[in-house]
């Protein structure tokens, strides 16, 4: 058997997901990006309804200018890891700003959110320890578990009672356990029952890490995420996040109230053995964090759009899978139906994410929208009109659905 034989299943997946328009929905090329909410896909201008660009900051003037200035001042890349020659003043300044944002002593910047999860899980746990993770956790958390070598126990999605039982069964070993959940789950857009999860981890003496990738800048009075919104900041040991969603850049971080946390820098392989984010990325991320903090109206606008789309879809008979959140996922009857709908939406000028098993929880097929503060009311109504025309949608003229 040759190395490429293992890719036979990938060939089968690719064969099964060619849409009627001849497109493979995974890895679609945005031929030209026009704005946070518009681009050219398959030769036509579409509204981008699946980007994770929650605050719409990718084209923000200040973020772009800060990036350009850093590029000119500090060059194209750091050409080294945080541990060697890749820690510049900007990386440290961003760490200080993130720590101040959370009111905790220290933050660590990683090269991506994926690597932040790998880096933290791999540094904190190893053989003999236990990782107790929500079954719907992101692939980066699962991959971090593999890197760690600790025992992995999955608890039922968003079920704090199941977590409590599993921690109880560990007895004394719970003191060596790290519980991992997400603020907003990326597939369905549902939120963790964090107060109950914090109560369970405290009861058994475990530690808790919350991945706020989809909730940073989205939830909480100051945009810190679900930990803030649920009022449990003091019960959380580590917050992991990414720059690639509400901050419109690329990179990741972890922040913690524990004084020992900084030692992770000396043991975390994904911190030590990969190049650090470029100066331009760091500079625009610092600017974006500043906007996240000083412009709460961005968050308000995001939630206005979320409500408009959630209400509109519900009125169309296409209710999203969870309560209002910037991730709105609409379940379809089958993979084939979802694929056909995805192409129909594209033909109507709307790009959303197609999600099919095994990437989805419970084997469902989903049309996943992620909404931005940068969407206009007219764009939300255009998205609704495109959904209205799908099988099962109650056809409505643009504008009517959202107001229903
Ligand atoms: N955690 C979660 C929950 C995510 O959804 C993602 C990205 N989809 C990541 C981590 C990884 O973030 P990044 O894109 O910065 O690698």
Boltz pocket constraint, residues with backbone or C-beta under 6 A from the ligand:
constraints:
  - pocket:
      binder: B
      contacts: [[A, 112], [A, 113], [A, 114], [A, 115], [A, 117], [A, 138], [A, 140], [A, 182], [A, 184], [A, 186], [A, 211], [A, 213], [A, 214], [A, 241], [A, 242], [A, 243], [A, 244], [A, 250], [A, 251], [A, 252]]
      max_distance: 6.0
